[in-house]
Amino acid sequence: MRVKVCGMTQLEQVRKLDEAGVDFAGFIFYPKSPRFVGKHLKPAHLKKAKLRLGKVGVFVNAPYEELMKQVDEYGLDIVQLHGDEKPRICEQIANYITSIKVFRLGDDDPIDWLIRPYQEACDMFLFDTEGAGYGGTGKKFNWDLLKNASIEKLFFLCGGIEPGDIDRLKDFSREPVAKKLFSIDINSKFETSPGVKNLDKIEVFVDGCKS
């Protein structure tokens, strides 16, 4: 299983994750987030960093021109759309850069109906727990919600994933819907403080996911 670590704020930690075999690092471009990358990393430093992992920019309802400026200045590889972006803007962005549309799901949400307008508008999906705001909640996502959904696009699995979830994730990966599971997405359960990761926990988790 691929692993994405979101909410990165320190370039040195990103380098260590790269060495540990992490596949993607997420950088949050939402000013209200405590992990807002603009407060922590200079664009040129990230753009010039020699990394094997993919750099994912997380945006919330950002204007197209502003988003594209950040893509260029930070040298991003993928854009993750975590707000209320309509299919039209998602498609516009996807014409330029690989894009992920996020869906924050509650227990009774009609998943097939929600994702249908975005089937042709983005490259991948990400499923997370429903919350009051746009940021991650740290709450455990009920993966069973996806088992009966018709998901024909690669997706990331998110939502309160923690170090002890490896066996459950491997069980889920055997479900028919998981044929499109592209990556696991982790964040707050692997931190010592917002934006500062516990690298030891992440390395153990990555090794477990990839073994």
C-alpha distance (Angstrom), angle and dihedral (degrees) to the residues before:
residue distance angle dihedral
M1 . . .
R2 3.79 . .
V3 3.80 117.8 .
K4 3.80 129.9 -147.0
V5 3.80 120.0 -167.9
C6 3.79 111.2 -157.0
G7 3.79 132.5 -162.7
M8 3.80 97.5 41.8
T9 3.81 116.8 173.7
Q10 3.82 104.6 162.4
L11 3.79 122.7 68.6
E12 3.81 92.5 -155.2
Q13 3.80 90.1 57.1
V14 3.81 89.8 48.6
R15 3.80 89.2 54.8
K16 3.80 91.1 51.0
L17 3.81 91.4 49.8
D18 3.79 88.6 50.7
E19 3.80 89.3 54.4
A20 3.83 90.3 47.4
G21 3.80 92.8 58.1
V22 3.81 100.1 -103.2
D23 3.80 108.9 159.1
F24 3.81 102.3 -152.8
A25 3.79 137.3 19.1
G26 3.80 119.3 -156.6
F27 3.81 123.4 -145.3
I28 3.79 118.2 -166.5
F29 3.81 117.2 -135.9
Y30 3.81 95.1 -178.3
P31 3.84 108.3 113.0
K32 3.82 93.6 -150.5
S33 3.79 92.0 59.7
P34 3.83 119.3 97.5
R35 3.81 84.7 -137.0
F36 3.82 94.0 55.5
V37 3.80 104.0 152.5
G38 3.79 93.1 -148.5
K39 3.80 89.9 72.6
H40 3.78 94.9 50.4
L41 3.81 115.5 29.1
K42 3.78 132.0 48.3
P43 3.82 111.6 -133.3
A44 3.80 95.2 -128.5
H45 3.81 92.8 52.1
L46 3.80 92.5 55.9
K47 3.79 94.7 40.1
K48 3.80 93.1 53.0
A49 3.80 95.7 42.9
K50 3.80 112.2 114.8
L51 3.80 102.3 -130.1
R52 3.78 133.7 158.4
L53 3.80 94.0 -158.3
G54 3.78 121.8 85.5
K55 3.81 118.4 -102.7
V56 3.80 111.1 -134.8
G57 3.80 120.9 -166.1
V58 3.80 114.6 -152.6
F59 3.82 113.3 -150.2
V60 3.81 134.2 179.5
N61 3.81 117.0 -153.6
A62 3.81 90.8 -38.3
P63 3.84 118.1 171.7
Y64 3.79 111.1 -104.0
E65 3.81 95.6 -117.1
E66 3.81 93.0 49.1
L67 3.79 92.1 47.6
M68 3.78 93.1 50.2
K69 3.79 91.0 48.2
Q70 3.80 90.0 55.9
V71 3.81 91.3 46.3
D72 3.79 89.4 56.8
E73 3.81 98.6 40.0
Y74 3.82 95.0 48.3
G75 3.81 96.2 35.8
L76 3.81 93.9 -123.8
D77 3.81 121.5 -173.1
I78 3.81 99.7 -164.7
V79 3.81 136.3 21.8
Q80 3.82 122.0 -143.2
L81 3.81 114.3 -158.5
H82 3.80 108.0 -152.2
G83 3.80 101.3 168.2
D84 3.80 137.2 65.2
E85 3.80 95.3 -64.8
K86 3.80 113.7 163.4
P87 3.80 121.4 -131.4
R88 3.80 91.6 -105.1
I89 3.81 94.6 60.4
C90 3.81 91.2 41.5
E91 3.79 89.7 54.8
Q92 3.79 91.5 47.5
I93 3.80 90.3 53.7
A94 3.81 93.4 43.0
N95 3.79 89.4 57.4
Y96 3.80 87.4 67.0
I97 3.81 107.2 29.3
T98 3.81 139.0 10.8
S99 3.80 107.2 -85.2
I100 3.80 137.1 -160.2
K101 3.81 121.6 -160.8
V102 3.79 115.7 -151.7
F103 3.80 123.9 -142.6
R104 3.81 118.8 -165.6
L105 3.78 104.4 -155.3
G106 3.77 134.8 -158.1
D107 3.80 125.3 -162.3
D108 3.81 95.3 -93.8
D109 3.78 101.7 37.1
P110 3.84 115.6 130.0
I111 3.79 97.1 -124.3
D112 3.80 98.0 -174.3
W113 3.80 90.5 51.7
L114 3.82 93.4 47.0
I115 3.79 96.3 50.7
R116 3.81 97.9 40.4
P117 3.85 96.9 86.0
Y118 3.80 89.7 51.9
Q119 3.80 99.2 50.0
E120 3.80 92.2 100.2
A121 3.81 97.1 26.0
C122 3.80 102.7 70.1
D123 3.79 141.7 21.6
M124 3.81 102.1 -122.7
F125 3.79 142.9 5.9
L126 3.80 132.3 -132.2
F127 3.80 122.1 -157.6
D128 3.80 119.3 -152.8
T129 3.80 140.2 162.9
E130 3.79 119.1 -79.7
G131 3.81 112.4 -108.2
A132 3.79 142.4 166.6
G133 3.80 95.3 -101.8
Y134 3.78 138.3 26.8
G135 3.77 98.4 -95.3
G136 3.77 127.5 86.9
T137 3.79 113.8 -77.2
G138 3.80 99.5 -154.7
K139 3.81 85.7 -132.8
K140 3.78 118.1 135.0
F141 3.79 113.0 -99.8
N142 3.79 115.5 -133.9
W143 3.79 99.5 -124.8
D144 3.81 90.5 -171.8
L145 3.81 87.5 76.1
L146 3.80 88.8 73.4
K147 3.80 98.0 50.3
N148 3.81 95.8 88.3
A149 3.79 96.6 35.3
S150 3.79 122.6 109.5
I151 3.80 100.4 -127.9
E152 3.79 111.9 171.5
K153 3.79 96.9 167.6
L154 3.80 129.3 76.8
F155 3.80 111.3 -95.6
F156 3.80 144.0 -168.4
L157 3.80 119.6 -134.1
C158 3.79 115.1 -140.0
G159 3.79 140.8 156.0
G160 3.79 124.6 106.8
I161 3.80 95.4 -26.4
E162 3.81 109.1 172.9
P163 3.81 139.3 -174.2
G164 3.80 94.7 -89.5
D165 3.81 95.1 54.8
I166 3.80 99.3 84.3
D167 3.80 96.8 102.2
R168 3.82 92.1 45.6
L169 3.79 90.6 49.5
K170 3.78 91.3 50.9
D171 3.80 89.6 50.3
F172 3.81 90.0 51.0
S173 3.80 90.7 48.2
R174 3.81 88.2 64.9
E175 3.83 92.7 58.4
P176 3.83 115.9 104.7
V177 3.82 92.1 -117.2
A178 3.81 89.4 56.9
K179 3.78 91.8 70.4
K180 3.82 83.0 92.7
L181 3.81 95.5 44.1
F182 3.80 103.4 126.6
S183 3.80 104.1 172.2
I184 3.79 146.6 -10.0
D185 3.82 114.9 -120.4
I186 3.82 119.3 -150.3
N187 3.79 133.1 178.4
S188 3.81 133.9 134.6
K189 3.82 98.7 29.4
F190 3.81 88.1 63.4
E191 3.80 97.8 50.8
T192 3.78 137.1 101.7
S193 3.83 88.9 -161.8
P194 3.84 133.5 -11.2
G195 3.80 107.6 -55.7
V196 3.81 95.0 1.8
K197 3.80 112.0 103.2
N198 3.78 131.6 -150.5
L199 3.78 95.9 -126.9
D200 3.80 94.5 -170.0
K201 3.81 91.8 57.7
I202 3.78 91.3 46.8
E203 3.81 93.7 50.2
V204 3.82 91.5 51.3
F205 3.81 90.1 47.6
V206 3.81 93.4 48.7
D207 3.79 91.8 48.7
G208 3.81 90.2 49.9
C209 3.80 93.7 48.7
K210 3.79 93.5 48.6
S211 3.82 97.7 43.0
